[in-house]
């Protein structure tokens, strides 16, 4: 089963390389860049936490604060 996944990954890589690089098409890359800029500007994603929209900034990274945040999520 593992060899099959490696083969599938190799095949996908080859197809991607042929679609994007061989032959190199400048305008295809310009179009992809515009699409990426437009998608990136949409804000993307959402908040699926179901609770507060509090963001973790890494300042209070210790075990007790993490446990307290987990308990807060399930209360």
PAKE-449730 format. One line per field, with one value per residue (C-alpha): residue in three letters; chain; x, z, y. Coordinates in nm, 4 decimals, m for minus. Layout:
BEGIN
residu = (ALA	...)
chaine = (A	...)
x = (X	...)
z = (Z	...)
y = (Y	...)
! end
This chain:
BEGIN
residu = (UNK	UNK	UNK	UNK	UNK	UNK	UNK	UNK	UNK	UNK	UNK	UNK	UNK	UNK	UNK	UNK	UNK	UNK	UNK	UNK	UNK	UNK	UNK	UNK	UNK	UNK	UNK	UNK	UNK	UNK	UNK	UNK	UNK	UNK	UNK	UNK	UNK	UNK	UNK	UNK	UNK	UNK	UNK	UNK	UNK	UNK	UNK	UNK	UNK	UNK	UNK	UNK	UNK	UNK	UNK	UNK	UNK	UNK	UNK	UNK	UNK	UNK	UNK	UNK	UNK	UNK	UNK	UNK	UNK	UNK	UNK	UNK	UNK	UNK	UNK)
chaine = (A	A	A	A	A	A	A	A	A	A	A	A	A	A	A	A	A	A	A	A	A	A	A	A	A	A	A	A	A	A	A	A	A	A	A	A	A	A	A	A	A	A	A	A	A	A	A	A	A	A	A	A	A	A	A	A	A	A	A	A	A	A	A	A	A	A	A	A	A	A	A	A	A	A	A)
x = (0.0000	0.2850	0.4530	0.1251	0.1044	0.4623	0.3866	0.0711	0.2647	0.5352	0.2732	0.0994	0.4328	0.5128	0.1684	0.1996	0.5469	0.4184	0.1199	0.3153	0.6736	0.7057	0.6771	0.7099	0.4197	0.4734	0.1067	m0.0149	0.1998	0.0695	m0.2899	m0.2125	m0.0516	m0.3586	m0.5859	m0.3686	m0.3695	m0.7480	m0.8005	m0.5554	m0.7345	m1.0683	m0.9736	m1.0091	m1.1189	m1.3480	m1.3681	m1.4963	m1.4112	m1.7719	m1.6533	m1.4606	m1.2568	m0.9537	m0.6245	m0.3203	m0.0222	0.2363	0.3118	0.1619	0.2900	0.2910	0.1116	m0.1279	m0.2527	m0.3031	m0.5021	m0.7123	m0.7827	m0.8850	m1.1198	m1.2638	m1.3374	m1.5378	m1.7295)
z = (0.0000	0.0820	m0.2560	m0.4295	m0.2462	m0.3437	m0.7084	m0.7013	m0.5500	m0.8153	m1.0899	m0.9487	m0.9299	m1.2937	m1.4134	m1.2158	m1.3581	m1.7132	m1.6565	m1.5017	m1.6223	m1.9429	m2.1649	m1.9607	m2.0272	m1.8882	m1.9211	m1.7389	m1.4419	m1.4595	m1.4532	m1.1590	m0.9734	m1.0238	m0.8999	m0.5917	m0.5153	m0.5484	m0.3294	m0.0690	m0.0471	0.0300	0.3910	0.3479	0.6045	0.8948	1.2673	1.3334	1.7020	1.8052	2.1009	2.1506	1.8681	2.0938	1.9079	2.0617	2.0340	2.2082	2.4893	2.7636	2.6457	2.9515	3.0504	3.2978	3.0514	2.7836	3.0246	3.1262	2.7607	2.6896	2.9897	2.8729	2.5299	2.6771	2.9397)
y = (0.0000	0.2414	0.1921	0.2730	0.6078	0.6926	0.6076	0.8206	1.1106	1.0801	1.0726	1.3808	1.5637	1.4817	1.5971	1.9213	1.9824	1.9279	2.1579	2.4464	2.4316	2.2264	2.4269	2.7418	2.9805	3.3293	3.4342	3.1232	3.2276	3.5851	3.4546	3.2237	3.5150	3.7334	3.4545	3.4031	3.7765	3.7916	3.4851	3.6096	3.9423	3.7792	3.7178	3.3424	3.0924	3.1397	3.0904	2.7414	2.7430	2.7921	2.9948	3.3117	3.4557	3.4930	3.4429	3.2731	3.5081	3.2873	3.5342	3.3172	2.9816	2.7611	2.4426	2.6040	2.8646	2.6001	2.3817	2.6836	2.7660	2.4069	2.4058	2.7400	2.5942	2.3059	2.5059)
! end
